[in-house]
Amino acid sequence: MNLENLCKQVVSETRCVGAFIREEGQKFDASKIEHKGFNDLVSYVDKEAEKQLVDALKKLLPEAGFITEEGTESTRKEIYNWIIDPLDGTTNFMHALPVFSISVALMQGNEIVLGVIYEINRDETFSAWKNGGAFLNNKPIKVSKAEKLADSLVATGFPYTTFGKMQDYLKILGAFMAKSHGVRRLGSAAVDLAYVACGRFEGFFEFNLNAWDVAAGVLIVREAGGNVTTFKEAGDPVFDREIVASNSAVHAEMLAVIKECNW
């Protein structure tokens, strides 16, 4: 399999679906919002975008299965599986806040080998394939060169469906606020990871995420020279529902902050 050529094809298909989302956003009716659970929103745009992505990816790699957020296709295969978030930042989209994206990753066995994140509003496509480097609109990108957390801008996400660890989380948030240039919450984990990869953020941390939120971003950050782990470093940041991503240089400091807060 030629991952570079496949990645280019995925970029093209993702941008087509992004055009659909952009067009629907201009006329979106809030009365069409559905609730999958408390504060867990979905719309016809999410579902239709996912269907379009699934149909396109089936043609590109017929032998691959799917792990999808909206469940329009959920047949997993033994070797290859696409991991798809058709609209990461749905709440932003529904409120016309311009930070949302499409995230598509390809997993071979248990390893992510291809990732594409399309930030629709800025028309920015972040992409990577295993051992091929990371790119923004086809130009190579690298993580920030900042060496200290004190010189870093950090991104995170706030809990919005379950709040059992809220106080612990707020403790970590306060520690990062005090030890960095600041903390930002954009509302799309995929975008947060893409921004770590291109050096806009030095680090990102969040818990209670799903594989489709982070799979593409994990690879893109690593191919851009960054580091991605769980909070305790061991484990799988794609499936273990907690993630720390950084430019590598500040990773140890980020893990230490979380550990100090007794997570």
C-alpha positions in Angstrom: 0.0 0.0 0.0 1.3 3.5 -0.9 0.3 5.5 2.1 1.4 8.8 0.6 -1.0 8.4 -2.4 -3.8 7.2 -0.2 -3.3 10.2 2.1 -3.6 12.5 -0.9 -6.9 10.8 -1.9 -8.2 11.0 1.7 -7.4 14.8 1.8 -9.4 15.3 -1.4 -12.4 13.4 -0.2 -12.3 15.1 3.2 -12.2 18.6 1.6 -15.3 17.7 -0.4 -17.2 16.7 2.7 -15.9 19.9 4.4 -17.5 21.9 1.6 -20.8 20.3 2.3 -20.5 21.1 6.0 -19.5 24.7 5.3 -22.5 25.1 3.0 -24.9 23.6 5.5 -23.5 25.8 8.3 -24.7 28.9 6.4 -28.3 27.8 6.7 -28.3 25.5 9.8 -31.5 25.5 11.8 -31.0 25.0 15.5 -34.4 23.2 15.7 -32.8 20.2 14.0 -30.4 19.6 16.9 -30.7 16.1 18.4 -29.4 14.9 21.7 -27.4 11.6 22.0 -27.1 12.2 25.7 -26.7 15.1 28.2 -24.9 17.9 26.3 -23.9 15.4 23.6 -25.3 17.0 20.5 -25.7 15.7 16.9 -27.4 16.9 13.7 -28.2 15.7 10.2 -25.0 17.4 9.1 -22.9 15.1 11.3 -24.7 12.0 10.0 -24.7 13.0 6.3 -21.0 14.0 6.5 -20.2 10.6 8.0 -22.1 8.8 5.3 -20.3 10.7 2.6 -16.9 9.9 4.2 -17.7 6.2 4.6 -18.9 5.9 1.0 -15.7 7.6 -0.3 -13.3 5.6 1.9 -15.0 2.3 1.0 -14.0 3.0 -2.6 -10.4 3.9 -1.7 -9.8 0.8 0.5 -12.6 -1.8 0.2 -10.9 -4.2 2.6 -11.0 -1.7 5.6 -13.6 -1.6 8.4 -14.8 1.4 10.3 -14.9 3.0 13.8 -17.3 6.0 13.5 -18.7 8.5 15.9 -22.3 8.4 14.6 -22.4 4.7 13.9 -23.5 4.9 10.2 -21.0 2.2 9.6 -19.5 0.1 12.4 -18.1 -3.1 10.9 -14.6 -3.6 12.1 -12.1 -5.6 10.0 -9.1 -7.6 11.1 -6.3 -5.5 9.6 -7.4 -2.1 8.4 -10.0 0.2 10.0 -10.9 3.8 9.4 -11.5 6.0 12.5 -13.8 8.9 11.6 -15.2 12.0 13.3 -17.3 13.7 10.6 -17.6 16.9 12.6 -15.4 17.4 15.6 -16.7 20.5 17.3 -20.4 19.9 16.7 -21.5 22.3 19.5 -19.3 25.0 17.9 -20.9 24.3 14.5 -24.4 24.6 15.9 -23.6 27.9 17.6 -21.9 29.2 14.5 -18.6 29.4 16.3 -15.9 28.9 13.6 -13.8 26.1 15.1 -14.7 22.7 13.9 -13.1 20.0 11.8 -13.2 16.6 10.1 -10.9 13.9 11.5 -10.0 10.7 9.5 -7.4 8.1 10.5 -6.4 4.7 9.2 -5.4 2.1 11.6 -3.4 -1.0 10.6 -3.7 -3.6 13.3 -3.3 -1.4 16.4 -1.2 1.3 14.8 -2.4 4.6 13.3 -0.6 4.9 9.9 -2.5 7.8 8.2 -4.2 10.9 9.6 -6.1 13.8 8.1 -7.7 16.7 9.9 -9.5 19.4 7.9 -10.2 22.6 9.8 -13.1 23.8 7.7 -13.3 27.5 8.5 -9.6 28.4 7.9 -9.5 25.9 5.0 -6.5 24.2 6.6 -5.7 20.5 5.9 -3.3 18.8 8.3 -2.1 15.4 7.1 0.5 12.7 7.8 1.3 9.1 7.0 3.7 6.8 8.9 7.3 7.8 8.5 6.3 10.5 5.9 6.3 13.7 8.0 3.4 16.0 8.7 1.9 18.7 6.5 -0.3 21.7 6.5 -1.8 22.4 3.1 1.0 20.2 1.6 3.8 22.2 3.3 5.9 20.4 5.9 5.2 21.4 9.5 7.1 20.9 12.8 6.2 21.3 16.4 7.3 24.4 18.4 10.8 24.8 19.6 9.9 26.2 23.0 11.9 24.4 25.7 10.0 25.3 28.9 6.3 25.1 30.0 6.7 28.7 31.2 7.1 29.7 27.5 4.2 27.6 26.3 0.6 28.0 25.3 -1.5 25.0 26.3 -4.8 23.8 25.0 -7.4 21.6 26.7 -11.0 20.6 26.7 -13.6 21.0 29.4 -15.8 18.1 30.6 -19.3 18.5 29.2 -21.2 15.2 29.7 -19.7 13.7 32.9 -18.5 15.8 35.9 -17.3 13.2 38.4 -13.7 14.4 38.2 -14.4 18.1 37.9 -12.6 19.2 41.0 -9.5 17.2 40.0 -9.6 18.6 36.5 -9.9 22.2 37.8 -6.9 21.7 40.0 -4.9 20.6 36.9 -6.3 23.5 34.9 -5.2 26.0 37.6 -1.7 24.5 37.7 -1.3 24.9 34.0 -2.7 28.4 34.0 0.0 29.4 36.6 2.9 27.7 34.9 2.4 28.6 31.2 1.6 31.5 28.9 -2.1 30.5 29.3 -4.6 27.8 28.6 -7.1 27.8 25.6 -10.2 25.7 25.0 -11.2 25.7 21.3 -13.8 22.9 21.4 -12.3 20.5 18.9 -9.7 18.1 20.1 -8.7 17.4 16.6 -7.9 21.0 15.9 -6.0 21.3 19.3 -3.8 18.4 18.2 -3.3 19.8 14.7 -2.2 23.1 16.3 0.3 21.3 18.5 1.7 19.7 15.3 2.2 23.1 13.6 3.6 24.9 16.6 0.6 27.1 17.5 0.3 25.3 20.8 3.2 23.7 22.8 0.9 21.2 24.5 -2.6 19.8 24.8 -4.2 17.6 27.5 -7.7 16.3 28.0 -9.6 13.3 29.4 -12.8 11.4 28.5 -12.1 11.6 24.7 -12.9 8.9 22.1 -10.7 7.4 19.5 -12.3 9.4 16.7 -11.5 12.6 18.4 -7.7 12.0 18.6 -6.6 9.2 16.2 -5.6 11.4 13.3 -4.1 14.0 15.5 -1.9 11.5 17.4 -0.1 10.5 14.2 0.1 14.1 12.9 1.7 15.3 16.1 4.2 12.5 16.2 5.2 12.9 12.6 5.7 16.6 13.3 8.2 15.7 16.0 6.0 15.8 19.0 5.2 13.4 21.8 1.8 11.9 22.7 1.0 9.7 25.7 -1.6 9.2 28.3 -1.5 11.1 31.6 0.6 8.4 33.2 2.7 8.0 30.0 2.0 4.2 29.7 -1.0 3.1 27.7 -2.7 4.0 24.5 -3.7 7.7 24.0 -6.0 6.7 21.1 -8.2 4.4 23.1 -7.5 5.0 26.8 -9.6 8.2 26.9 -6.9 10.5 28.2 -4.2 12.3 26.3 -1.2 14.6 26.6 0.4 15.9 23.4 3.4 18.2 23.2 6.3 19.5 21.3 8.3 16.8 23.2 10.5 19.4 24.9 7.8 20.3 27.5 6.3 16.8 27.8 7.9 15.8 31.0 6.9 19.1 32.6 3.3 18.6 31.5 3.2 15.0 33.0 4.7 16.3 36.2 2.0 19.0 36.6 -0.7 16.3 36.2 1.0 14.0 38.6 1.4 16.7 41.2 -2.3 17.2 41.1 -2.8 13.6 42.1 -4.7 12.5 39.0 
